[in-house]
């Protein structure tokens, strides 16, 4: 039996020795979006897609640039990158982190993770235009919270968002459980996963499975 | 089985430590103050309470009158968290703040390498439109070092959870 004092000493000594980089403060929310993006890619791969990485000019990147703040798909501030997802006999898709899309109201919305048709993405990159939500197959709203403040307002905002970008599969994902958001989204039959992080592999597998269904349905609609 | 007092003792020690030693940028991101606020808010539970229920009765001869009775109704009640519940929330917070970020970085690199083995990716950077410099960059070596460093913390958090916490389900280890 370990005493509280012994545990405290061991934990506090370990905390003090951790490297400063890659912590919640330095990059938690940014890493969380890219982590969810990686689950989307795994799902596509599991469903038989070939995946390649490209920068905005179509080159194979040596450094993969993710967005930390949402920006336009045509932004030239950095060589932002994306994944190209190619299923046999289907139009190719692109998976992005942190881009704006236009809702049916023509208002721009931020998508933390978005999978859209490559033809739409290329048109928008060359024409400085926002992708139309109808051409976005899958979006994920990602909330990296250390406490359970994923409040009801975020759930309501998400319902409003998916009303405006109504086509395709829309997911709400967060690091902490929230009874009110679970009830709200469950009642409206919306896709969500709360309490998700790499520390919860069961939830990770369930969300990946949901993404796989999205890609399965996409494949079926074209073959 | 540890007592609630022992869980409270560890919770108090860790809370004080984090309040004093969390990094300035972590404090700005709400760690650990957000966790404190969650604990202060307590837990909402549904309870059945007996409440007075006055009823108006219209009597044709005696006129209207009020009859008093009671009824059982469901309320949402706030209650304080136990020491074990507080400790669980704090351990979850530490795990998400310190263990999860290197594990997420590792997952990103692993996925990129596994699903597109021919990619030449050597580094990952995060940036926004307003700044020319990346906000964060890392490569495989740095991530491997960070994951190794948080492995021991994760093991200790699992021990604390299984010895003192309310739940016995440990975090998965890398």
Interface residues (C-beta under 8 A of the other chain):
Chain A: X1 X2 X3 X4 X5 X7 X8 X10 X11 X12 X14 X15 X16 X17 X18 X19 X20 X21 X22 X23 X24 X25 X26 X27 X28 X30 X31 X32 X34 X35 X37 X38 X39 X41 X42 X45 X51 X52 X53 X60 X61 X62 X63 X64 X65 X66 X67 X68 X69 X71 X75 X77 X78 X83 X144 X145 X146 X147 X148 X149 X175 X176 X179 X197 X198 X199 X200 X201
Chain B: X2 X6 X7 X9 X10 X13 X14 X17 X18 X21 X23 X25 X26 X28 X29 X30 X31 X32 X34 X35 X37 X38 X44 X92 X93 X94 X95 X96 X97 X98 X99 X100 X101 X102 X103 X104 X105 X106 X107 X108 X110 X111 X112 X114 X115 X116 X119 X120 X121 X122 X123 X124 X125 X126 X127 X128 X129 X130 X132 X134 X135 X136 X137 X138 X142 X143 X145 X146 X149 X150 X152 X153 X154 X156 X157 X159 X160 X163 X164 X171 X172 X174
